[in-house]
Amino acid sequence: MISLVLNTLKEFENLESYEHYRKQEKLIEEIFQENSKNDNEKSILLKVCVLDSFYSTNLRMRGIYEVSKHILSLNIDKDLKEKNINVIEKIANFKDTKGKQCFLYSFASKYCFHHDKENYVIYDKFVQKSLIHFFAEERFCDFEITGETLKKYENLIKAIESFRSFYKLDDFNNRQIDHFLWFYGKDEEERNKRNKNKQKA
């Protein structure tokens, strides 16, 4: 597994087709470093906009400005300082402009992760896909890893920690593990699509 992770990370760093991802990520890091607090509407709005644009979190359907106001109202800086994982659920539970209750789980995980990469992890469909795939191969975790169980943030953190421990990946930080799971899951989805197209042909 260590060699697979190393090779996958190397591929992510060197492939020209992923250059825009790398540049976007660097810009996101700079914006979050320069706007580390969440007590200012302008600062929050900038971070929400850049995450929505680069990660395609579809917040425009919900109301980007409204999401920003929602975060401002939560006073999350204390939660982030105390490494409180419940802040994910606070941010994710949002009522949109039409009064519909939403759960912005992936966005909330990304927002907190970019504030603190050591104590938060990212949830998205590719990370989920990879964790489910490797759990099916070897049950590296003491609970069933499914799309449903990973929707609880404490389970997602535990699953990634168990994955790291089981495969002896302690030398890799959260960002590297995230890159690996995301890239592997994305690549697997693309492989499956190619195989289905071949079968249809």
N, C-alpha and C positions, 0 to 999 in steps of 0.2 A: 504493500500500500504506500509506503514512503516513496518508493521510486515512481509510482503512479502520480502521486501528489506533486512531486518535484517536476516530472515531465509535463504535467498538465499546467502547472504554474509557469513553466518556461514557455510553453506554447502560447499561453495567454499574453505573456509579456512580449513575445516576438512576432506574433501574427499581425500582419499589416491590417487585416480586416477588423481587428479589435483596437486599433490605434485610437479611434474616437472614444471608445469606452475609457481608455487609460487617461486621455486628456480631460474628459468630462469629470472623471473621478478626482483628478488633481484639483480642478477648479472647485468642485464641491468641498473638498477638504479646506481649501483656502478661505472660502466663504464662511464655513462653519467656524474656523479658527478666528476670523475677523469679527464674527457675530456670535460669540460664545454664550451670551445671555439671552434670555427669553422674556424680557420685561419691556420690550420695545416693539411696537406694531410693525414698523418699517423693517427691522432686523428679521423678525419672524416671517414676514411676507416674502422677503428675499429668499430665505432658506426654503420655504414651502414651494415657491415658484421654481427654483432651480431643481429641487428634487422631483417635482411633478414633470418638468420638462425632460430631464435626463433619464429618469427611471420610468416614465410613462405610467404614473400612478392614477391617471384619469381623474384627478381632483377637479378639473374644470367642470365635470358633470355635477360635482357636489357643491362647488363654490370655493375657489381658492382663497378669496378674501375672508369668507366665513370660517374656513378651516384655520386661517391665521388668527382670527379673533378668538376662536375656540381655544387655541393653544395659549394665547395671551391670558385668557381668563383662568387658566389652570395653575398658574404660578409654579411651573415645573422645575425651576432651577434648583430648588431645595431637594426635590426628588432625584434629580440627576446627580447632585452632589453626594447624596446618600446612597446612590446606586440602587434605587428602588425600582424593581422591575414592574411594579403595579402602574407605573407611569405610562407604560405601553397601552394598557387598557383604558386609562384616562383619556389619552390622545385619540385612540381608535374609536371610542364611543362618541359618535358625532351625529347631530341632527342637521340634515342638509336644508337648502333654501326652501324646499317644498314640505319641510316638516317630517321627512322620512328618516327614520333611525338607521344609521350606517355603522359599519365596523371597519375602520380604515387600518386594518392590522398590518399589512405590508408597509404602508406608508409610515405608520407610527414606529415600527421597528427600525426603518431606515433613518428616520428623524433622530431617534435616540442613539442609534449606532454611530452616527456621524458626530455626535457630541462626546461619545465615550466608547471607543472601539474595544476597550479591554473588558468592559462589563456588560455590553449589550451585543446582540447578534441580529443579523438580518433574516427576515422571513420573506421568501418569494416562492413562486411555483417551481423554479429550477432547484433551489435548495431543498424544497420538500421532495421533489422527484428523486434527487440523489440520495437523501436519507432513507427514503422508502426502498430504493433499489438496493443499497448496501445492507439494510436490515433484512431484506429478503434473502440475501446471500449468506449473511452471518448475523445472528441475533445479538448485536453488540450492545443492546439496551435492555433494561429489565421491565420495560412496558412495550406494548404493541405500537409501533410507529406507523401511523396512518395520517392521511390528510386531516382528519378530524382531531386526533390527539395533538398534532403539531400546531393547531389553532390556539392552544393554551401556551402562553409564552414561557411559563416555567418548564413545560415539557420540551419546548424547542431548545431551550438552554441546556436542559439535561441531556437531550438527544445528541446535541453537538459535543458536549463535554464527554459523553460516553463514547461517541465516535472517535474523538481525539485520543481518549485513554485506551480504548480497545485496540486501535491500530498503531499505538505508540507514536502519536503525532504531536507530542508536547513541545517540540521545538518550533512548531508553526503557530503563529499568532492568529487571533480571530479573523483578521483581514485576509490572511492567506487561506485559512480554512474556508472562509466565505467565497473567495475567488475560486477555489477548487470545486466546491459543491455547486456553485452557480454555473461554472464553465462545463463541468461534467454533465450536469442535468440538461443544460441547453444543447450540448453536443449529442446527448442521447436522444433528445426529442427530434433533432434534425436527422439523426440516423434512422429513427423509426419512420419518419415521414418519407425518407428516400426509399426504405424497404417497402412501404405500402404502395408507393408509386410504381415500383418495379413489379410488384405483384399484380397491380391493375393492368400494367402494360402486358 
